[in-house]
Amino acid sequence: MKEIKRYLETREGEYSFYFADLKSDYTYGFNEDLKMVAAGCIKLPIAMAVMKEVVNTNIFLDQLVTITNDDKVSGSFGIIHELEGRQYSIKELIVAMLIQSDNTAACKLINTIGKDRINSIIHDMGLTSTFIKKYPSGEKEDFDNENITTSYDLCKGLALLSKGKVLNGEHSKFILEVIRRNQLTTGISFYWPKDFKVKTAHKAGSLEKIENDIVLLNLEKGDFVFVVMSRNLPSNVYGVSSLARVGKMMVDIIDKDWN
């Protein structure tokens, strides 16, 4: 994994990454504790917190909420943004938030549970450097007002889901199955072969000059989590290229060095 660190050190911008082999517990990181703007990646911890409230029976997956024009926000959105005055279940909002990175769905879920409660749940799960400070949107704020996390926390979140910890197996599996159907194909897995992509659960995040991605790759050799975060990029296209390159480097290393 040192090759990835050396590569990122040559790239413009700031980067952090964290790799974990969940079978052997081998890990490798670079700036993994550096607090970074989460962008759309914050939706994974949000989903985990919502599902924890489902486990606690404080809310229910079939519970209905209404989306109006006043609820709609900028940035990534899908079908929910196109329809007005409809009711959606909590389950449907989670799916829209994770598959289409729908900001309106994310904001409605936050309103349903509350920012403070979500932060409390996330921190109880051990994601202690992750903070929801604002509603997800396409508008980039000052760092102090942004949703913050680290590559270590995001890796830990996916690892907890993969191992069925903090949530039971059924609810962990639900989130992982949803992000396996993620409709965004750029980022870490861009250069991966198709048979790898179908074994991948991932959630990307993008704001101005920020590109992040988190992946869980399930192979016969093991289960691997890889997170790359970036900021202060010369352009988003440049960042996407960097993430795709290190993603290819990562799977090449696994193919060559892992038994």
C-alpha positions as CSV (number, residue, x, y, z in Angstrom):
1,M,0.0,0.0,0.0
2,K,3.0,2.3,0.2
3,E,2.8,2.7,-3.5
4,I,-0.6,4.3,-3.1
5,K,0.8,6.7,-0.5
6,R,3.7,7.6,-2.8
7,Y,1.4,8.2,-5.7
8,L,-0.9,10.5,-3.7
9,E,2.0,12.5,-2.5
10,T,2.8,13.4,-6.1
11,R,-0.8,14.6,-6.8
12,E,-2.1,18.1,-6.4
13,G,-4.4,18.6,-3.5
14,E,-4.7,16.9,-0.1
15,Y,-5.5,13.2,0.4
16,S,-6.2,10.7,3.0
17,F,-6.9,7.0,2.6
18,Y,-7.4,3.9,4.8
19,F,-7.3,0.2,3.8
20,A,-8.5,-2.7,5.9
21,D,-8.4,-6.4,5.2
22,L,-11.3,-7.6,7.4
23,K,-10.1,-11.2,7.4
24,S,-6.5,-10.7,8.6
25,D,-7.1,-7.3,10.3
26,Y,-4.2,-5.8,8.3
27,T,-4.6,-2.1,7.9
28,Y,-2.7,0.7,6.2
29,G,-3.4,4.4,6.3
30,F,-2.2,7.8,5.1
31,N,-3.6,10.9,6.9
32,E,-6.4,8.6,8.0
33,D,-7.3,10.7,11.1
34,L,-7.3,14.0,9.1
35,K,-10.8,15.6,9.4
36,M,-12.1,16.1,5.9
37,V,-15.4,17.4,4.4
38,A,-17.6,14.3,4.0
39,A,-19.7,15.4,1.1
40,G,-22.1,12.6,0.0
41,C,-20.2,10.0,2.1
42,I,-21.9,11.4,5.2
43,K,-25.0,9.5,4.0
44,L,-23.6,6.2,5.1
45,P,-23.3,7.2,8.8
46,I,-26.8,8.8,8.5
47,A,-28.2,5.5,7.1
48,M,-26.5,3.6,10.0
49,A,-28.0,5.9,12.6
50,V,-31.5,5.7,11.0
51,M,-31.3,1.9,11.0
52,K,-30.2,1.9,14.6
53,E,-33.4,3.8,15.5
54,V,-35.3,1.2,13.5
55,V,-33.6,-1.5,15.6
56,N,-34.5,0.4,18.7
57,T,-38.2,0.6,17.5
58,N,-38.1,4.4,17.7
59,I,-39.1,4.6,14.0
60,F,-40.2,2.0,11.5
61,L,-39.1,1.2,7.9
62,D,-42.7,1.4,6.7
63,Q,-43.4,4.7,8.5
64,L,-44.6,7.4,6.0
65,V,-43.4,11.0,5.6
66,T,-44.5,13.6,3.1
67,I,-42.2,15.4,0.8
68,T,-43.2,18.9,-0.4
69,N,-41.5,21.5,-2.5
70,D,-40.3,23.2,0.7
71,D,-38.4,20.1,1.6
72,K,-36.4,20.0,-1.6
73,V,-32.7,20.9,-1.5
74,S,-29.9,21.5,-4.1
75,G,-27.3,19.0,-5.2
76,S,-27.7,15.3,-6.0
77,F,-31.3,14.2,-6.3
78,G,-33.4,11.6,-8.0
79,I,-37.0,10.8,-8.5
80,I,-38.1,12.2,-5.1
81,H,-37.0,15.6,-6.3
82,E,-39.3,15.4,-9.3
83,L,-42.5,14.5,-7.5
84,E,-44.4,16.8,-5.1
85,G,-46.8,16.0,-2.3
86,R,-46.0,12.3,-2.1
87,Q,-45.6,10.2,0.9
88,Y,-42.5,8.0,1.2
89,S,-41.6,5.3,3.7
90,I,-38.4,5.6,5.7
91,K,-37.1,2.6,3.8
92,E,-37.7,4.4,0.4
93,L,-35.9,7.5,1.7
94,I,-32.9,5.4,2.8
95,V,-32.7,3.7,-0.7
96,A,-33.0,7.1,-2.5
97,M,-30.3,8.6,-0.3
98,L,-27.8,5.8,-0.8
99,I,-28.5,4.7,-4.4
100,Q,-29.1,8.2,-6.0
101,S,-27.4,10.2,-3.2
102,D,-30.7,12.1,-2.9
103,N,-30.1,15.2,-0.7
104,T,-33.9,15.8,-0.2
105,A,-34.2,12.2,1.2
106,A,-31.2,12.7,3.4
107,C,-32.6,16.0,4.8
108,K,-36.0,14.4,5.5
109,L,-34.4,11.6,7.4
110,I,-32.3,14.0,9.5
111,N,-35.4,16.0,10.3
112,T,-37.2,12.8,11.3
113,I,-34.6,11.8,13.8
114,G,-32.8,15.1,14.6
115,K,-29.1,16.1,14.1
116,D,-28.2,15.8,17.7
117,R,-29.7,12.3,18.0
118,I,-27.9,11.1,14.8
119,N,-24.6,12.5,16.0
120,S,-25.1,10.7,19.4
121,I,-25.8,7.4,17.7
122,I,-22.8,7.8,15.3
123,H,-20.4,8.5,18.2
124,D,-21.8,5.6,20.2
125,M,-20.9,3.4,17.2
126,G,-17.3,4.5,17.6
127,L,-17.3,7.0,14.7
128,T,-16.0,9.7,17.0
129,S,-14.6,12.0,14.3
130,T,-17.8,12.2,12.3
131,F,-20.1,15.2,12.8
132,I,-23.3,16.2,11.0
133,K,-23.4,20.0,11.1
134,K,-25.6,20.8,8.2
135,Y,-28.2,19.4,5.8
136,P,-26.6,17.7,2.8
137,S,-26.7,19.9,-0.3
138,G,-24.8,20.8,-3.4
139,E,-23.6,24.0,-1.8
140,K,-20.1,24.0,-0.2
141,E,-19.8,25.8,3.2
142,D,-16.9,26.9,5.3
143,F,-15.1,23.9,6.8
144,D,-16.4,24.7,10.3
145,N,-20.0,24.5,9.0
146,E,-19.5,21.3,6.9
147,N,-20.3,17.7,7.6
148,I,-16.9,16.2,8.8
149,T,-15.4,12.7,8.9
150,T,-12.2,10.9,8.4
151,S,-11.2,8.0,6.2
152,Y,-10.6,5.9,9.3
153,D,-14.2,6.5,10.5
154,L,-15.7,5.7,7.1
155,C,-13.7,2.5,6.9
156,K,-14.8,1.6,10.4
157,G,-18.4,2.2,9.5
158,L,-18.3,-0.2,6.5
159,A,-16.3,-2.7,8.6
160,L,-19.0,-2.7,11.3
161,L,-21.7,-3.2,8.7
162,S,-19.8,-6.1,7.1
163,K,-19.3,-7.8,10.4
164,G,-22.9,-7.3,11.5
165,K,-21.9,-5.2,14.6
166,V,-23.8,-2.2,16.1
167,L,-26.7,-3.2,13.8
168,N,-28.0,-6.8,13.6
169,G,-27.3,-8.9,10.5
170,E,-30.6,-8.1,8.8
171,H,-30.3,-4.3,9.0
172,S,-26.6,-4.3,8.2
173,K,-27.3,-6.5,5.1
174,F,-30.0,-4.1,4.0
175,I,-27.6,-1.1,3.9
176,L,-24.9,-3.1,2.1
177,E,-27.3,-4.5,-0.5
178,V,-28.5,-1.0,-1.2
179,I,-25.1,0.5,-1.7
180,R,-24.2,-2.4,-4.0
181,R,-26.8,-0.9,-6.3
182,N,-25.3,2.5,-6.2
183,Q,-25.8,4.2,-9.6
184,L,-22.6,6.3,-9.6
185,T,-19.8,4.4,-11.3
186,T,-16.9,6.9,-11.1
187,G,-14.3,6.9,-8.4
188,I,-12.3,4.0,-6.9
189,S,-13.9,1.2,-8.8
190,F,-13.9,3.0,-12.2
191,Y,-11.1,0.8,-13.7
192,W,-12.2,-2.5,-12.0
193,P,-13.4,-5.4,-14.1
194,K,-17.1,-6.0,-14.2
195,D,-16.9,-9.1,-12.0
196,F,-15.3,-7.0,-9.3
197,K,-17.8,-4.2,-9.6
198,V,-20.8,-6.5,-8.9
199,K,-19.1,-7.6,-5.7
200,T,-18.6,-4.0,-4.5
201,A,-20.6,-1.9,-2.1
202,H,-19.7,1.8,-2.3
203,K,-20.7,5.4,-1.5
204,A,-19.1,8.4,-3.2
205,G,-19.2,12.0,-2.2
206,S,-18.4,15.1,-4.3
207,L,-18.4,18.9,-3.7
208,E,-16.4,21.7,-5.3
209,K,-12.8,20.5,-5.5
210,I,-13.6,17.5,-3.2
211,E,-13.9,13.9,-4.3
212,N,-14.4,11.0,-1.8
213,D,-15.2,7.4,-2.2
214,I,-15.6,4.4,0.1
215,V,-15.8,0.8,-1.0
216,L,-16.3,-2.7,0.4
217,L,-15.0,-5.4,-2.0
218,N,-15.9,-9.0,-1.3
219,L,-13.6,-11.5,-3.0
220,E,-12.6,-15.1,-2.4
221,K,-9.4,-13.7,-1.0
222,G,-11.2,-11.8,1.6
223,D,-13.3,-8.7,2.4
224,F,-11.6,-5.4,1.9
225,V,-12.6,-1.8,2.8
226,F,-10.9,1.1,1.0
227,V,-11.5,4.8,1.6
228,V,-10.0,7.7,-0.3
229,M,-10.8,11.3,0.6
230,S,-9.5,14.5,-1.1
231,R,-9.7,18.3,-0.9
232,N,-8.2,21.4,-2.4
233,L,-8.2,19.7,-5.8
234,P,-7.3,21.7,-9.0
235,S,-10.6,20.3,-10.4
236,N,-13.1,17.6,-9.6
237,V,-12.1,15.8,-12.8
238,Y,-8.5,15.7,-11.5
239,G,-9.8,14.2,-8.3
240,V,-11.9,11.5,-10.0
241,S,-8.8,10.5,-12.0
242,S,-6.7,10.2,-8.8
243,L,-9.3,8.1,-7.1
244,A,-9.7,5.8,-10.1
245,R,-5.9,5.4,-10.4
246,V,-5.5,4.4,-6.7
247,G,-8.5,2.1,-6.9
248,K,-6.7,0.2,-9.8
249,M,-3.5,0.1,-7.8
250,M,-5.3,-1.3,-4.8
251,V,-6.9,-4.2,-6.7
252,D,-3.6,-4.9,-8.4
253,I,-1.9,-5.2,-5.0
254,I,-4.5,-7.5,-3.7
255,D,-4.3,-9.7,-6.9
256,K,-0.5,-9.9,-6.6
257,D,0.3,-9.9,-2.9
258,W,-2.8,-11.5,-1.1
259,N,-3.1,-15.3,-0.7
